[in-house]
Amino acid sequence: MSAPIPLRRDFDASQLRSLARRTNDGPQARRLLALAAIYDGATRTEAAKIGGIGLQIIRDWVLRFNARGPDALLNGKSPGQPCKLNDLQRRAIAGMIESGPIPAVHGVVRWRADRSGAMDLRGIPHHDRQADAQSGAARHGLTANSRPDRATMRKRRARLRILKKAFPVRLEEIARAKALDCDTIEIWFADEARIGQKNKITRRWAKRGTRPSAPRDQRTASTYIFGAVCPKRGKGAALILPACNTEAMNLQPCGDRRGHCTRRPRCPLGRPGRLAHVDTPRRTGQHHHHRAATKMSELNPVENVWQFMRDNWLSNRIFKSYDDLVDHCCEAWNKLVDQPWRIMSIGLRQWAHEF
C-alpha cells in the first residue's frame, strides 16, 4: 500500500480543535476534528470513522486542507451550468429590461421570465433562466400576505376537501341522468372581473437599488369582463359589459362563427358592450352548472386567468376612454383564447379533471 499523504506542518491538532469550536459551520467542524485526529497519530481509517465518511473522502479533505488551509473545508457553492451568453448579449438583455417593453410592439406590459419566452431578444440565442441570472436585473421582493388564524384556515381546508370530493360525485350523477360518458361533458368555469382606468401597477424587472416608474391614471371609467373557460379543451368565451348586475349576469356569450369581436347591437345597460372571442358550447345537453367553485375562490381557475391577463396585458398602461378600455379588454381576451395551451396550463385542476 502507498504511504498516506502527510498534512501540512504549519498547523497542529490543538489549532484545528480550536477552529472547530469557533466555527458556525457544522460540516467544517466535523472535517477539522477528523484532521486533528490525524495530527494526533490516528490512522486514516480512524479519522474516516470520526468524519463518518470513507477513505477517499479523507484523502480529498487532506488535499484541500494542504492546498488552502481550513477555509478549504467549507462547502463551496456549485458553479452551475456555464452561461450561454457572452458579455455583449448580456448587456443587450439588460438594456431591453431597463427600457421595458412596448405593448403595441411586444404584446406585453412587462417582461416575464417564464417558458413562454415573452421577451423578444431580436435573434439573441438564450435560455430564459440563464437570461434571468445573467442579465444584471432582479425582481423586487414579494410583499407579505396577511393570513387568517389557524382555526379559520383549518375550517377552510376542511370545506375545500368537502367541495372537491362532491364534484366528481355530481359529475357522475349528471352522466347517469343523461346517459352520457363523463369524458364528453365539458367542465366550464366562469367569473367576472372589473377593469378600470385606475389601473393596477405590476412588479417588473429593474436594476438593483432602483425604483422603476409606471403610468397610473386617476380617472374612474371601468368595464367588466364576464368570462368562462373550459380548461380541458382550451376554450373560452366572454362578454365585455359596462356593469355587473343581475341583467348582465344573465346574458350568455354568443358570437359569430369565427369568434371575432363584434359590437353588440342593443345593450340594455346603457353603454355599449362588446362580444370578445367566443367559442359557444353546443347545446346538446352536455353542459350543466355546478356551483361548487363559486363558493370558494380557490377552486375557480378563472381567478388565475384574471391575474395572468392583468399582469401581462392590462396593467401599467393608460386607457384613453371607455371605448379604448373595451378594445384592450377584447384584445387581451382574444389573445388568451388564441393560446389554448395557456388556458390548459392555468385552468386544469386535478380534482376536476383527474389528470
ZILINBEL-V391470 format. One line per field, one symbol per residue. psi: psi as a letter, one per 40 degrees, with the letter a starting at -180 (. if undefined). Layout:
BEGIN
psi: ???
END
This chain:
BEGIN
psi: iiiihiiieeiaddddddddddiehddddddddddddddeeiidddddddefaidddddddddddddeaddeeihihhdaiiheiidddddddddddddiihdddeeieiiifaeefdhhefehhihddddddeeeiiiiiiihhiiiiddddddddddddddddddddddddddddefihddehhhihiiiihhidgiihiiiiiiheigiiiihieieiiihhhiiigddefiiiihhieigaddddehhhiaidefihihhdhheecihaihahhghihgeeehihheddedhddeheddddddddddddeifihhdiddddddddddddddddegddddddddhhdddef.
END
